[in-house]
Amino acid sequence: MAQRLHLVFGGELVDPSKNVFRNVDDIHIVGIFPDYQSAYNAWKAEAQRTVDNAHMRYYIAHLHRLRDEESSESATEELGD
């Protein structure tokens, strides 16, 4: 079975109605997780920890979707050309 990595990260947004970080240098990388459930648990813990700050948001990025193993060339490989 293929490994499906997930990245959990977050930070303070400029406006709670948009997905624009106030300072990209301050993005909090929670970690990379081997499955969605463990990533979700980490996301939920951080979201609950920062619930009093309406500008804080945490996200789960599906790293396994960045590269299509079935294709000989993925979108991420094309960026390096």
PyMOL CGO cylinders between C-alpha atoms (Angstrom):
from pymol import cmd
from pymol.cgo import CYLINDER

trace = [
    CYLINDER, 0.00, 0.00, 0.00, 1.28, 3.47, -0.89, 0.3, 1, 1, 1, 1, 1, 1,
    CYLINDER, 1.28, 3.47, -0.89, 2.21, 5.81, 1.92, 0.3, 1, 1, 1, 1, 1, 1,
    CYLINDER, 2.21, 5.81, 1.92, -0.03, 8.88, 2.08, 0.3, 1, 1, 1, 1, 1, 1,
    CYLINDER, -0.03, 8.88, 2.08, 1.83, 11.68, 3.83, 0.3, 1, 1, 1, 1, 1, 1,
    CYLINDER, 1.83, 11.68, 3.83, 0.04, 14.72, 5.25, 0.3, 1, 1, 1, 1, 1, 1,
    CYLINDER, 0.04, 14.72, 5.25, 1.51, 18.05, 6.38, 0.3, 1, 1, 1, 1, 1, 1,
    CYLINDER, 1.51, 18.05, 6.38, -0.16, 19.99, 9.19, 0.3, 1, 1, 1, 1, 1, 1,
    CYLINDER, -0.16, 19.99, 9.19, 0.68, 23.70, 9.35, 0.3, 1, 1, 1, 1, 1, 1,
    CYLINDER, 0.68, 23.70, 9.35, -0.89, 26.98, 10.34, 0.3, 1, 1, 1, 1, 1, 1,
    CYLINDER, -0.89, 26.98, 10.34, -0.47, 30.55, 11.38, 0.3, 1, 1, 1, 1, 1, 1,
    CYLINDER, -0.47, 30.55, 11.38, -2.08, 33.90, 11.80, 0.3, 1, 1, 1, 1, 1, 1,
    CYLINDER, -2.08, 33.90, 11.80, -4.14, 35.20, 8.88, 0.3, 1, 1, 1, 1, 1, 1,
    CYLINDER, -4.14, 35.20, 8.88, -4.43, 38.81, 7.73, 0.3, 1, 1, 1, 1, 1, 1,
    CYLINDER, -4.43, 38.81, 7.73, -8.21, 38.45, 7.57, 0.3, 1, 1, 1, 1, 1, 1,
    CYLINDER, -8.21, 38.45, 7.57, -10.17, 35.47, 8.97, 0.3, 1, 1, 1, 1, 1, 1,
    CYLINDER, -10.17, 35.47, 8.97, -12.27, 35.34, 5.80, 0.3, 1, 1, 1, 1, 1, 1,
    CYLINDER, -12.27, 35.34, 5.80, -9.20, 34.82, 3.55, 0.3, 1, 1, 1, 1, 1, 1,
    CYLINDER, -9.20, 34.82, 3.55, -6.35, 32.30, 3.41, 0.3, 1, 1, 1, 1, 1, 1,
    CYLINDER, -6.35, 32.30, 3.41, -3.49, 34.82, 3.45, 0.3, 1, 1, 1, 1, 1, 1,
    CYLINDER, -3.49, 34.82, 3.45, -0.91, 34.51, 6.22, 0.3, 1, 1, 1, 1, 1, 1,
    CYLINDER, -0.91, 34.51, 6.22, 0.11, 37.67, 8.09, 0.3, 1, 1, 1, 1, 1, 1,
    CYLINDER, 0.11, 37.67, 8.09, 3.79, 36.62, 8.10, 0.3, 1, 1, 1, 1, 1, 1,
    CYLINDER, 3.79, 36.62, 8.10, 4.95, 33.59, 6.14, 0.3, 1, 1, 1, 1, 1, 1,
    CYLINDER, 4.95, 33.59, 6.14, 8.11, 33.41, 8.27, 0.3, 1, 1, 1, 1, 1, 1,
    CYLINDER, 8.11, 33.41, 8.27, 5.93, 32.69, 11.31, 0.3, 1, 1, 1, 1, 1, 1,
    CYLINDER, 5.93, 32.69, 11.31, 4.05, 29.71, 9.85, 0.3, 1, 1, 1, 1, 1, 1,
    CYLINDER, 4.05, 29.71, 9.85, 3.95, 26.92, 12.42, 0.3, 1, 1, 1, 1, 1, 1,
    CYLINDER, 3.95, 26.92, 12.42, 4.86, 23.54, 10.93, 0.3, 1, 1, 1, 1, 1, 1,
    CYLINDER, 4.86, 23.54, 10.93, 3.20, 21.01, 13.22, 0.3, 1, 1, 1, 1, 1, 1,
    CYLINDER, 3.20, 21.01, 13.22, 4.62, 18.03, 11.36, 0.3, 1, 1, 1, 1, 1, 1,
    CYLINDER, 4.62, 18.03, 11.36, 4.33, 15.43, 8.64, 0.3, 1, 1, 1, 1, 1, 1,
    CYLINDER, 4.33, 15.43, 8.64, 2.09, 12.46, 9.39, 0.3, 1, 1, 1, 1, 1, 1,
    CYLINDER, 2.09, 12.46, 9.39, 1.83, 9.01, 7.76, 0.3, 1, 1, 1, 1, 1, 1,
    CYLINDER, 1.83, 9.01, 7.76, -1.96, 8.97, 7.49, 0.3, 1, 1, 1, 1, 1, 1,
    CYLINDER, -1.96, 8.97, 7.49, -4.94, 11.29, 7.50, 0.3, 1, 1, 1, 1, 1, 1,
    CYLINDER, -4.94, 11.29, 7.50, -6.21, 10.26, 10.95, 0.3, 1, 1, 1, 1, 1, 1,
    CYLINDER, -6.21, 10.26, 10.95, -2.99, 11.17, 12.74, 0.3, 1, 1, 1, 1, 1, 1,
    CYLINDER, -2.99, 11.17, 12.74, -2.78, 14.43, 10.75, 0.3, 1, 1, 1, 1, 1, 1,
    CYLINDER, -2.78, 14.43, 10.75, -6.37, 15.21, 11.67, 0.3, 1, 1, 1, 1, 1, 1,
    CYLINDER, -6.37, 15.21, 11.67, -5.66, 14.57, 15.36, 0.3, 1, 1, 1, 1, 1, 1,
    CYLINDER, -5.66, 14.57, 15.36, -2.67, 16.96, 15.24, 0.3, 1, 1, 1, 1, 1, 1,
    CYLINDER, -2.67, 16.96, 15.24, -4.70, 19.57, 13.33, 0.3, 1, 1, 1, 1, 1, 1,
    CYLINDER, -4.70, 19.57, 13.33, -7.55, 19.35, 15.82, 0.3, 1, 1, 1, 1, 1, 1,
    CYLINDER, -7.55, 19.35, 15.82, -5.21, 19.73, 18.81, 0.3, 1, 1, 1, 1, 1, 1,
    CYLINDER, -5.21, 19.73, 18.81, -3.62, 22.89, 17.34, 0.3, 1, 1, 1, 1, 1, 1,
    CYLINDER, -3.62, 22.89, 17.34, -6.97, 24.32, 16.27, 0.3, 1, 1, 1, 1, 1, 1,
    CYLINDER, -6.97, 24.32, 16.27, -8.38, 23.81, 19.76, 0.3, 1, 1, 1, 1, 1, 1,
    CYLINDER, -8.38, 23.81, 19.76, -5.24, 25.24, 21.38, 0.3, 1, 1, 1, 1, 1, 1,
    CYLINDER, -5.24, 25.24, 21.38, -5.60, 28.47, 19.39, 0.3, 1, 1, 1, 1, 1, 1,
    CYLINDER, -5.60, 28.47, 19.39, -9.40, 28.72, 19.41, 0.3, 1, 1, 1, 1, 1, 1,
    CYLINDER, -9.40, 28.72, 19.41, -9.34, 32.10, 21.20, 0.3, 1, 1, 1, 1, 1, 1,
    CYLINDER, -9.34, 32.10, 21.20, -7.51, 33.77, 18.29, 0.3, 1, 1, 1, 1, 1, 1,
    CYLINDER, -7.51, 33.77, 18.29, -9.96, 34.20, 15.40, 0.3, 1, 1, 1, 1, 1, 1,
    CYLINDER, -9.96, 34.20, 15.40, -7.07, 34.91, 13.01, 0.3, 1, 1, 1, 1, 1, 1,
    CYLINDER, -7.07, 34.91, 13.01, -5.28, 31.60, 13.62, 0.3, 1, 1, 1, 1, 1, 1,
    CYLINDER, -5.28, 31.60, 13.62, -5.90, 28.78, 11.14, 0.3, 1, 1, 1, 1, 1, 1,
    CYLINDER, -5.90, 28.78, 11.14, -4.40, 25.33, 10.74, 0.3, 1, 1, 1, 1, 1, 1,
    CYLINDER, -4.40, 25.33, 10.74, -4.53, 23.23, 7.58, 0.3, 1, 1, 1, 1, 1, 1,
    CYLINDER, -4.53, 23.23, 7.58, -3.89, 19.69, 6.42, 0.3, 1, 1, 1, 1, 1, 1,
    CYLINDER, -3.89, 19.69, 6.42, -2.00, 19.42, 3.12, 0.3, 1, 1, 1, 1, 1, 1,
    CYLINDER, -2.00, 19.42, 3.12, -2.19, 16.08, 1.32, 0.3, 1, 1, 1, 1, 1, 1,
    CYLINDER, -2.19, 16.08, 1.32, 1.46, 15.68, 0.31, 0.3, 1, 1, 1, 1, 1, 1,
    CYLINDER, 1.46, 15.68, 0.31, 0.75, 12.42, -1.50, 0.3, 1, 1, 1, 1, 1, 1,
    CYLINDER, 0.75, 12.42, -1.50, -1.34, 14.39, -4.00, 0.3, 1, 1, 1, 1, 1, 1,
    CYLINDER, -1.34, 14.39, -4.00, 1.62, 16.52, -5.06, 0.3, 1, 1, 1, 1, 1, 1,
    CYLINDER, 1.62, 16.52, -5.06, 3.16, 13.65, -6.98, 0.3, 1, 1, 1, 1, 1, 1,
    CYLINDER, 3.16, 13.65, -6.98, 1.29, 11.23, -9.21, 0.3, 1, 1, 1, 1, 1, 1,
    CYLINDER, 1.29, 11.23, -9.21, 3.27, 8.00, -9.08, 0.3, 1, 1, 1, 1, 1, 1,
    CYLINDER, 3.27, 8.00, -9.08, 1.34, 6.63, -12.06, 0.3, 1, 1, 1, 1, 1, 1,
    CYLINDER, 1.34, 6.63, -12.06, 2.62, 9.42, -14.31, 0.3, 1, 1, 1, 1, 1, 1,
    CYLINDER, 2.62, 9.42, -14.31, 6.20, 9.45, -15.60, 0.3, 1, 1, 1, 1, 1, 1,
    CYLINDER, 6.20, 9.45, -15.60, 6.30, 13.21, -15.03, 0.3, 1, 1, 1, 1, 1, 1,
    CYLINDER, 6.30, 13.21, -15.03, 4.38, 15.05, -12.33, 0.3, 1, 1, 1, 1, 1, 1,
    CYLINDER, 4.38, 15.05, -12.33, 3.59, 18.75, -11.98, 0.3, 1, 1, 1, 1, 1, 1,
    CYLINDER, 3.59, 18.75, -11.98, 6.24, 19.10, -9.26, 0.3, 1, 1, 1, 1, 1, 1,
    CYLINDER, 6.24, 19.10, -9.26, 8.94, 17.66, -11.53, 0.3, 1, 1, 1, 1, 1, 1,
    CYLINDER, 8.94, 17.66, -11.53, 8.00, 20.13, -14.27, 0.3, 1, 1, 1, 1, 1, 1,
    CYLINDER, 8.00, 20.13, -14.27, 8.75, 23.07, -11.96, 0.3, 1, 1, 1, 1, 1, 1,
    CYLINDER, 8.75, 23.07, -11.96, 12.45, 22.14, -11.89, 0.3, 1, 1, 1, 1, 1, 1,
    CYLINDER, 12.45, 22.14, -11.89, 12.85, 22.18, -15.70, 0.3, 1, 1, 1, 1, 1, 1,
]
cmd.load_cgo(trace, "trace")
